[in-house]
Amino acid sequence: MMNKSWIYVVLTSLFELLWIFGFNTASTWWHWVLIISAILLDLHFLTKACEGLPTGTVYAIFAAAGTVGTALMDIYIFGGSLSIEKIFFMFLLVVGVIGLKLFDHPETTSASKEVHS
């Protein structure tokens, strides 16, 4: 079963893309109300994710998802260009996030050693 914190990581990444999309399309005051609401929800989900997972891991995924998602949104929704260089660097970001997750071993502190002794 998926840890609830990972659900928050997915939600914060999605809400980040939602408000970034809103920045590009907002044209009335109520659009900005929705954008501000999305930002507040995004920060809430980000905070909840950091409660159960290492902050560095959460932020790396959040930043990579936002960067890759924004680049893809620019290409597929707003008519931006796609190049081999863009693909390479998006791939590099994803590999970096996966690497961080694979090698994220919480260090054992002396306090947790004492508890287990």
Secondary structure as UniProt FT lines:
FT   HELIX           4..25
FT   HELIX           29..52
FT   HELIX           55..76
FT   HELIX           84..102
FT   HELIX           110..116
//
